[in-house]
Amino acid sequence: MKIINSIFLLMLILTTACGYQAVNNLDGYNFVINKYELTGDKKINFILEKNFKRFQLNDINGPKLNILGESKKNISILSKDPSGNVTNYNIEISIEINVFENQKQIDSIVFSENTSFDNLNSKFELKQYENILLKDLTNQIILKINNRINSL
């Protein structure tokens, strides 16, 4: 019984001292987004809008920024089988962000992510999988956007 208690105590000490922090936590960011305007793909813009709304409610005394963004989604065929049926697709998401402070542009950058995926027999499942990939790629870009804006 003492061995089990010792192992439990050791595990507790090691896990509490690991320095874990949530990556998507607002504590590390020192900016406020006053206004944002997004054009392009509606699904991508919906995810971006949720991210930017979090920073509108931020009580930080950092710079107050305005954001203009344009998102694009491109799904292309990578390969086909001998009978002409699609076997692989590529999805690419690009988001152009222009950051303004006091009516002056301070940064402009294009973030892009892509991945390839296999075709599925069910068109419904294929569309659901595309939506999952779209959300994951957009969230990867959001982390890059937040870090870039924070470093300005």
C-alpha positions in Angstrom: 0.0 0.0 0.0 2.9 2.3 0.7 4.3 1.7 -2.7 1.0 2.8 -4.4 0.8 5.9 -2.2 4.4 6.7 -3.1 3.8 6.3 -6.8 0.7 8.4 -6.6 2.5 11.2 -4.7 5.4 11.1 -7.3 2.9 11.3 -10.2 1.1 14.2 -8.6 4.4 16.1 -8.1 5.6 15.5 -11.6 2.3 16.5 -13.3 1.9 19.7 -11.3 5.4 20.8 -12.0 5.3 20.3 -15.8 4.6 24.0 -16.6 1.5 23.2 -18.7 -0.3 26.3 -20.1 -3.2 26.5 -22.5 -2.0 27.7 -25.9 -5.2 29.6 -26.8 -5.4 31.5 -23.5 -5.9 35.3 -23.7 -3.5 36.0 -20.8 -0.4 36.2 -23.0 -1.9 38.7 -25.5 -1.6 42.4 -25.0 -3.8 43.9 -27.7 -7.5 44.8 -28.2 -9.4 44.5 -31.4 -11.7 47.5 -31.8 -13.2 46.6 -35.2 -12.8 43.9 -37.8 -14.1 43.4 -41.3 -13.9 40.1 -43.1 -14.5 39.1 -46.7 -14.3 35.9 -48.6 -15.3 32.4 -47.5 -18.2 32.4 -45.0 -17.2 29.3 -43.0 -13.6 30.6 -42.5 -14.9 34.0 -41.6 -17.2 32.6 -39.0 -14.3 30.9 -37.2 -12.2 34.1 -37.5 -15.0 36.2 -36.1 -15.3 34.0 -33.0 -11.5 34.6 -32.4 -11.6 38.3 -33.0 -14.7 38.8 -30.7 -12.7 37.4 -27.8 -10.2 40.2 -28.2 -12.9 42.9 -28.3 -13.8 42.0 -24.8 -10.2 42.1 -23.6 -9.5 44.6 -20.8 -5.8 45.1 -21.6 -4.3 48.6 -22.0 -2.4 47.5 -25.1 -2.8 48.8 -28.6 -6.3 49.1 -30.0 -6.3 47.6 -33.5 -8.6 47.4 -36.5 -8.4 44.4 -38.7 -9.3 43.8 -42.4 -9.2 40.2 -43.5 -9.8 38.3 -46.7 -10.1 34.5 -46.7 -9.9 32.1 -49.5 -10.5 28.3 -49.8 -9.2 26.3 -52.7 -10.0 22.6 -53.2 -8.1 21.0 -56.1 -7.8 17.5 -57.4 -4.4 15.9 -56.8 -4.8 12.5 -58.5 -7.3 10.3 -60.3 -7.4 6.6 -60.9 -7.2 5.1 -64.4 -11.0 5.3 -64.9 -10.9 9.0 -64.2 -12.4 9.0 -60.6 -10.8 11.3 -58.1 -8.6 9.6 -55.5 -7.0 12.6 -53.7 -7.8 16.2 -53.1 -5.8 19.1 -51.7 -7.4 21.9 -49.6 -5.6 25.2 -49.2 -6.7 28.0 -47.0 -5.2 31.5 -47.2 -6.1 34.5 -45.1 -4.7 37.9 -45.7 -4.7 40.2 -42.7 -4.2 44.0 -42.7 -3.7 45.5 -39.2 -4.4 49.1 -38.5 -3.7 51.3 -35.5 -5.0 54.9 -35.4 -6.0 54.7 -39.1 -2.4 53.7 -40.1 -1.6 50.3 -41.5 1.1 48.7 -39.3 1.2 45.2 -40.8 0.0 43.1 -43.7 0.6 39.4 -44.1 -0.8 36.4 -45.8 -1.2 33.2 -43.8 -1.6 29.9 -45.7 -2.1 26.2 -44.7 -2.9 23.2 -46.8 -3.4 19.5 -46.6 -4.3 16.6 -48.9 -6.9 14.0 -48.2 -8.4 10.9 -49.9 -11.7 10.7 -51.6 -14.5 8.9 -49.8 -17.3 6.9 -51.2 -20.0 8.9 -49.4 -20.3 12.5 -50.6 -21.9 13.4 -47.3 -18.9 12.0 -45.3 -16.5 13.7 -47.8 -18.2 17.1 -47.1 -18.1 16.5 -43.4 -14.4 15.6 -43.6 -13.7 18.8 -45.6 -15.5 20.9 -43.0 -13.3 19.3 -40.2 -10.2 20.0 -42.2 -11.3 23.5 -42.9 -11.8 24.2 -39.2 -8.5 22.6 -38.2 -6.5 24.5 -40.8 -8.3 27.8 -39.9 -7.5 27.3 -36.2 -3.8 26.7 -37.1 -3.8 30.0 -38.9 -5.6 31.8 -36.1 -2.8 30.8 -33.7 -0.3 32.3 -36.2 -2.4 35.5 -36.6 -2.7 36.0 -32.8 1.0 35.5 -32.3 1.9 37.8 -35.1 -0.4 40.6 -33.9 0.9 40.2 -30.4 4.4 40.7 -31.6 3.7 44.1 -33.2 
